[in-house]
Amino acid sequence: MFVNGVEKKARNGMTLLELIEEEGFDAQRVAVEKNGQIVPKKLFAETILCDSDKLEVVCFVGGG
């Protein structure tokens, strides 16, 4: 699979939430696109990944 253009290996049965946490992202502060489709946050824990997936993870940052 590719995450933000970088090739990664998906473990068998790995969920999107597990990947987000392993990569050091805060699940509450990201938006994820999987194969061209936005994944709702409520589905992160049940979205199973595979090696052919292409993910784009965007972090929200605050400022002022």
N, C-alpha and C positions, 0 to 999 in steps of 0.2 A: 504494500500500500504506500501511498505518498501522503505526507502531511506537510502542507505548506511548501510543496515542491521537493521535499526531502524524502528519500525512500526509507521506509521503516518496515519491520517484520511484525505482522499481527500474530499474536498467540491464538491458539485454537479457542474459540468461544469468547474472545476478548470483547468487552463492551466499549462503547464510545466514552462513557464516564471513566472507566479504568484508564484508557489512553490519555484522556485529558489530565487526570490526576498524575499519571506517571511522567507526563511531559512537563509537569510543574505549573499547569494552568489552574486558575480558580474557575470552577464550573459555573459559578454565578456571574462571572464577568467575561464570558466568551460567547460568541456566536459561531456555529459550525455549519459548514456546507459539506454534504457528503454526496459525491457524484452529481454535483449540480443542483442538489435540493437542500434547502434549509432544514436542519433537524431541530425540532422544538426541544427546549431544555427538559421538559417532562419526559422525553423519550431517550435521553442520554444513557440511562442505566439499562435500558432494554434493547438498544441498538447494537447488534452484533456486527463486528467488523470482519472483513476478509482481505486477503492479499491484493485483490484487484481494485479496492476502494481508493478514491482520491478525495482527500479531506482538505478543507481550508478552514483554519481556526483563526478567528479574529478576536483580539482582546480589546475590551473597553477600558479606557483610562480616564480618570477624572482630572480636571484642571480648574484653574481659577484665577 
